[in-house]
Amino acid sequence: MEIRVEAERYNPLLKRKEMHLRVSFNGKTPSRMEIREKIAGLMNSELSRVILDHIKTEFGKREARVYVKIYDSPEALKAIEEKHIIERNFPELKEKKEEAKEEAKKEG
């Protein structure tokens, strides 16, 4: 997987770096987690501060356009990002939420 930065800017109001990337790959489209891990490594940031907003592939091409946000702190991320985007990027949170629902059904 190869990652090229097409545009990058810092948003001081939202305390984050916003990046438009082009990801080239062989085979199937890489998972959201694989791309997040690679970006966190390239940008020397913690995985808990990286949010992958969207991955858009083009038909017949082995590359995707990706929009990534890297927050200054996990607290800023939780305050600004929408709940469904956080759950999409952190599947372990979604699993905990589903387990809590199942326990509530058993008790109720």
C-alpha atoms as a printed R data frame, in Angstrom:
    type eleno elety resid chain resno       x       y       z
1   ATOM     1    CA   MET     A     1   0.000   0.000   0.000
2   ATOM     2    CA   GLU     A     2   1.368   3.384  -1.018
3   ATOM     3    CA   ILE     A     3   0.054   6.677   0.356
4   ATOM     4    CA   ARG     A     4   0.452  10.090  -1.320
5   ATOM     5    CA   VAL     A     5  -0.607  13.339   0.346
6   ATOM     6    CA   GLU     A     6  -2.596  15.486  -2.095
7   ATOM     7    CA   ALA     A     7  -3.585  18.280   0.297
8   ATOM     8    CA   GLU     A     8  -2.861  19.014   3.941
9   ATOM     9    CA   ARG     A     9  -3.873  21.849   6.245
10  ATOM    10    CA   TYR     A    10  -4.098  22.568   9.949
11  ATOM    11    CA   ASN     A    11  -7.456  23.708  11.313
12  ATOM    12    CA   PRO     A    12  -6.726  25.631  14.553
13  ATOM    13    CA   LEU     A    13 -10.407  26.120  15.392
14  ATOM    14    CA   LEU     A    14 -11.090  22.372  15.505
15  ATOM    15    CA   LYS     A    15  -7.549  21.502  16.665
16  ATOM    16    CA   ARG     A    16  -6.850  19.005  13.899
17  ATOM    17    CA   LYS     A    17  -4.838  18.357  10.768
18  ATOM    18    CA   GLU     A    18  -7.000  17.627   7.708
19  ATOM    19    CA   MET     A    19  -5.527  15.608   4.857
20  ATOM    20    CA   HIS     A    20  -6.674  14.420   1.443
21  ATOM    21    CA   LEU     A    21  -4.724  11.335   0.419
22  ATOM    22    CA   ARG     A    22  -4.454   8.998  -2.542
23  ATOM    23    CA   VAL     A    23  -3.931   5.363  -1.504
24  ATOM    24    CA   SER     A    24  -2.623   2.880  -4.099
25  ATOM    25    CA   PHE     A    25  -3.028  -0.825  -3.368
26  ATOM    26    CA   ASN     A    26  -2.871  -4.300  -4.895
27  ATOM    27    CA   GLY     A    27  -5.783  -6.694  -4.518
28  ATOM    28    CA   LYS     A    28  -8.780  -5.621  -2.468
29  ATOM    29    CA   THR     A    29  -9.302  -2.189  -0.927
30  ATOM    30    CA   PRO     A    30  -7.440  -1.995   2.403
31  ATOM    31    CA   SER     A    31  -9.579  -1.880   5.521
32  ATOM    32    CA   ARG     A    32 -10.210   1.321   7.429
33  ATOM    33    CA   MET     A    33  -8.001   0.030  10.286
34  ATOM    34    CA   GLU     A    34  -5.091  -0.822   7.952
35  ATOM    35    CA   ILE     A    35  -5.139   2.672   6.459
36  ATOM    36    CA   ARG     A    36  -5.436   4.328   9.896
37  ATOM    37    CA   GLU     A    37  -2.460   2.343  11.227
38  ATOM    38    CA   LYS     A    38  -0.319   3.241   8.206
39  ATOM    39    CA   ILE     A    39  -1.200   6.956   8.461
40  ATOM    40    CA   ALA     A    40  -0.547   7.008  12.215
41  ATOM    41    CA   GLY     A    41   2.899   5.522  11.552
42  ATOM    42    CA   LEU     A    42   3.706   7.944   8.726
43  ATOM    43    CA   MET     A    43   2.561  11.018  10.654
44  ATOM    44    CA   ASN     A    44   4.065   9.932  14.011
45  ATOM    45    CA   SER     A    45   0.740  10.239  15.793
46  ATOM    46    CA   GLU     A    46  -1.241   7.996  18.117
47  ATOM    47    CA   LEU     A    47  -3.857   5.742  16.534
48  ATOM    48    CA   SER     A    48  -6.438   7.081  19.022
49  ATOM    49    CA   ARG     A    49  -6.201  10.557  17.407
50  ATOM    50    CA   VAL     A    50  -6.617   9.461  13.753
51  ATOM    51    CA   ILE     A    51 -10.075   9.494  12.159
52  ATOM    52    CA   LEU     A    52 -10.635   8.227   8.649
53  ATOM    53    CA   ASP     A    53 -13.684  10.110   7.391
54  ATOM    54    CA   HIS     A    54 -14.193   8.371   4.042
55  ATOM    55    CA   ILE     A    55 -12.605   6.045   1.494
56  ATOM    56    CA   LYS     A    56 -13.747   6.503  -2.094
57  ATOM    57    CA   THR     A    57 -12.576   4.040  -4.709
58  ATOM    58    CA   GLU     A    58 -12.952   4.543  -8.435
59  ATOM    59    CA   PHE     A    59 -14.203   1.717 -10.623
60  ATOM    60    CA   GLY     A    60 -11.406  -0.218 -12.312
61  ATOM    61    CA   LYS     A    61  -8.589   1.562 -10.496
62  ATOM    62    CA   ARG     A    62  -6.406   0.217  -7.716
63  ATOM    63    CA   GLU     A    63  -6.417   3.437  -5.776
64  ATOM    64    CA   ALA     A    64  -8.748   5.298  -3.462
65  ATOM    65    CA   ARG     A    65  -9.200   8.859  -2.318
66  ATOM    66    CA   VAL     A    66  -9.165   9.149   1.453
67  ATOM    67    CA   TYR     A    67 -10.022  12.024   3.809
68  ATOM    68    CA   VAL     A    68  -8.266  11.839   7.183
69  ATOM    69    CA   LYS     A    69  -8.371  14.011  10.298
70  ATOM    70    CA   ILE     A    70  -5.634  13.870  12.931
71  ATOM    71    CA   TYR     A    71  -6.669  15.563  16.167
72  ATOM    72    CA   ASP     A    72  -4.345  17.209  18.685
73  ATOM    73    CA   SER     A    73  -5.903  15.132  21.496
74  ATOM    74    CA   PRO     A    74  -8.406  12.279  21.917
75  ATOM    75    CA   GLU     A    75 -10.594  14.660  23.960
76  ATOM    76    CA   ALA     A    76 -10.890  17.071  21.013
77  ATOM    77    CA   LEU     A    77 -11.796  14.132  18.780
78  ATOM    78    CA   LYS     A    78 -14.608  12.992  21.091
79  ATOM    79    CA   ALA     A    79 -15.957  16.532  21.462
80  ATOM    80    CA   ILE     A    80 -16.122  17.262  17.728
81  ATOM    81    CA   GLU     A    81 -16.677  14.029  15.780
82  ATOM    82    CA   GLU     A    82 -20.094  12.490  15.291
83  ATOM    83    CA   LYS     A    83 -20.875   9.273  17.147
84  ATOM    84    CA   HIS     A    84 -21.266   7.069  14.042
85  ATOM    85    CA   ILE     A    85 -17.884   8.195  12.641
86  ATOM    86    CA   ILE     A    86 -16.178   7.362  15.951
87  ATOM    87    CA   GLU     A    87 -17.840   3.922  16.021
88  ATOM    88    CA   ARG     A    88 -16.770   3.291  12.419
89  ATOM    89    CA   ASN     A    89 -13.133   4.064  13.257
90  ATOM    90    CA   PHE     A    90 -13.056   2.357  16.647
91  ATOM    91    CA   PRO     A    91 -14.944  -0.961  16.245
92  ATOM    92    CA   GLU     A    92 -14.061  -1.995  19.812
93  ATOM    93    CA   LEU     A    93 -16.366   0.780  21.113
94  ATOM    94    CA   LYS     A    94 -19.228  -0.530  18.994
95  ATOM    95    CA   GLU     A    95 -18.701  -4.069  20.341
96  ATOM    96    CA   LYS     A    96 -18.846  -2.804  23.944
97  ATOM    97    CA   LYS     A    97 -22.051  -0.919  23.136
98  ATOM    98    CA   GLU     A    98 -23.673  -4.059  21.665
99  ATOM    99    CA   GLU     A    99 -22.613  -6.152  24.676
100 ATOM   100    CA   ALA     A   100 -24.197  -3.605  27.011
101 ATOM   101    CA   LYS     A   101 -27.467  -3.780  25.011
102 ATOM   102    CA   GLU     A   102 -27.520  -7.587  25.237
103 ATOM   103    CA   GLU     A   103 -26.946  -7.468  29.008
104 ATOM   104    CA   ALA     A   104 -29.742  -4.931  29.388
105 ATOM   105    CA   LYS     A   105 -32.131  -7.235  27.467
106 ATOM   106    CA   LYS     A   106 -31.237 -10.170  29.722
107 ATOM   107    CA   GLU     A   107 -31.847  -8.111  32.864
108 ATOM   108    CA   GLY     A   108 -35.056  -6.499  31.571
